[in-house]
Amino acid sequence: MRSLREELQDIRPTGRLATALKVMDRSLDFMGPIETVEIRDYLAEGLRLGHEDLRAGREKIMLPEDVLDQYEELDEIAEEYGTSQMLSALLACSDAPEGLSGEVLYGVLGFCYEAVLDREDIPVHSLGAELENARCREVIEFQKRAVSEALGNSG
């Protein structure tokens, strides 16, 4: 995704949120079931709120204080592969004072990729090993398509 990093700022603000939500939703699909109920429910609620915010034309996810307050506690119990990264992606979409910048979106894409990567059985993490992994390639291609679509809708 590094090659598209600079272009992320060219996506309109609500398009950046839409892209982040699309990638987070799909990343959870790629990851498979999350066993830790509290984390699964937290992510589901956060994404539900995110989709509401997007429909309302907001440029970031407006997590209520009580939901934000749960983050630290949940991150401490996020031992299941990939869950900590998904929590970080959700928080990044909420903790963006000026809305999601291209840089914040780049971070969200990275968290989502790492979440899926964390679940893959790759003995030695290297770019070569990741590119040989079908799931990793699928995630990269999905993210590139999502960004391309968002750039196409920003004109």
C-alpha positions in Angstrom: 0.0 0.0 0.0 3.0 2.2 0.3 2.7 3.1 -3.4 -0.8 4.6 -2.8 0.1 6.3 0.5 0.3 9.9 -1.0 -2.9 9.4 -2.9 -5.0 8.6 0.1 -5.3 12.3 0.9 -6.9 12.8 -2.5 -9.9 10.8 -1.4 -12.8 13.0 -0.2 -13.1 12.9 3.7 -16.3 10.8 3.8 -14.7 8.6 1.2 -11.8 7.9 3.5 -14.2 6.9 6.3 -16.1 4.7 3.8 -12.9 3.1 2.7 -11.8 2.5 6.3 -15.1 0.9 7.2 -15.1 -1.3 4.0 -11.6 -2.5 4.8 -12.3 -3.1 8.5 -15.5 -5.1 7.7 -13.7 -7.2 5.1 -10.7 -7.7 7.4 -13.0 -9.2 10.0 -14.3 -11.5 7.3 -10.8 -12.5 6.3 -9.9 -13.2 10.0 -12.8 -15.5 10.7 -14.6 -15.8 14.0 -13.4 -13.8 17.0 -13.8 -16.0 20.1 -13.5 -13.3 22.7 -17.1 -12.2 23.1 -16.3 -8.8 24.6 -13.9 -7.9 21.7 -16.2 -9.3 19.1 -19.2 -7.2 20.5 -17.0 -4.1 20.9 -15.8 -4.2 17.3 -19.4 -5.0 16.0 -20.8 -2.0 17.9 -18.0 0.3 16.9 -18.4 -0.6 13.2 -22.2 -0.2 13.5 -21.7 3.3 14.9 -19.2 4.0 12.1 -21.7 3.1 9.4 -24.3 5.3 11.1 -21.7 8.1 11.1 -21.0 7.6 7.5 -24.7 7.7 6.6 -24.9 10.9 8.6 -22.1 12.4 6.5 -19.5 12.5 9.3 -15.8 12.2 8.5 -14.9 9.9 11.4 -16.4 7.5 13.9 -18.0 9.2 16.9 -17.6 6.6 19.6 -19.4 7.6 22.8 -17.2 8.2 25.9 -18.4 5.0 27.6 -17.3 3.0 24.5 -14.0 4.8 24.3 -13.5 4.1 28.1 -13.7 0.4 27.4 -10.8 0.4 24.9 -7.9 0.1 27.3 -9.5 -2.7 29.3 -10.3 -4.6 26.1 -6.9 -4.1 24.6 -5.4 -5.7 27.6 -7.4 -8.9 27.1 -6.9 -8.9 23.3 -4.7 -12.0 23.3 -6.4 -13.5 20.3 -4.4 -13.0 17.1 -5.3 -9.9 15.2 -7.8 -8.5 17.7 -5.5 -5.8 19.1 -4.8 -4.5 15.6 -8.5 -4.3 14.8 -9.2 -2.5 18.1 -6.4 0.0 17.1 -7.9 0.5 13.6 -11.3 1.3 15.1 -9.8 3.7 17.6 -7.8 5.4 14.9 -11.0 6.1 13.0 -12.5 7.7 16.2 -9.4 9.5 17.5 -9.0 11.8 14.5 -9.7 15.3 15.6 -9.9 16.7 12.1 -11.6 13.6 10.6 -9.7 10.8 8.9 -6.7 12.2 7.1 -4.9 10.2 4.4 -2.3 9.4 7.0 -4.8 8.1 9.4 -6.4 5.9 6.7 -3.0 4.6 5.8 -2.6 3.6 9.5 -6.0 1.9 9.5 -5.1 -0.1 6.3 -1.9 -1.2 8.0 -3.6 -2.3 11.2 -6.1 -4.3 9.2 -3.4 -6.0 7.1 -1.5 -6.8 10.3 -4.6 -8.2 11.9 -5.1 -10.7 9.1 -1.4 -11.4 8.8 -1.3 -12.2 12.5 -3.8 -15.0 11.9 -1.8 -16.6 9.1 0.6 -19.4 9.7 3.7 -17.8 8.3 6.8 -19.2 10.1 9.1 -16.3 9.2 7.6 -12.9 8.5 9.2 -11.4 5.4 7.8 -9.6 2.4 8.5 -12.7 0.3 6.7 -15.0 2.7 3.7 -12.7 2.9 3.5 -12.4 -0.9 3.6 -16.2 -1.1 0.6 -16.4 1.2 -2.7 -16.4 -0.7 -4.6 -14.7 2.1 -2.1 -11.9 2.4 -2.2 -11.3 -1.4 -6.0 -11.3 -1.2 -6.0 -8.6 1.5 -3.5 -6.5 -0.4 -5.6 -6.7 -3.6 -8.8 -6.0 -1.7 -7.3 -2.9 -0.1 -5.8 -1.6 -3.4 -9.3 -2.1 -5.1 -11.0 -0.3 -2.2 -8.6 2.7 -2.5 -8.9 2.8 -6.3 -12.6 2.8 -6.1 -12.6 5.6 -3.5 -10.1 7.6 -5.7 -12.5 7.1 -8.7 -15.4 8.5 -6.6 -13.5 11.6 -5.5 -13.4 13.3 -8.8 
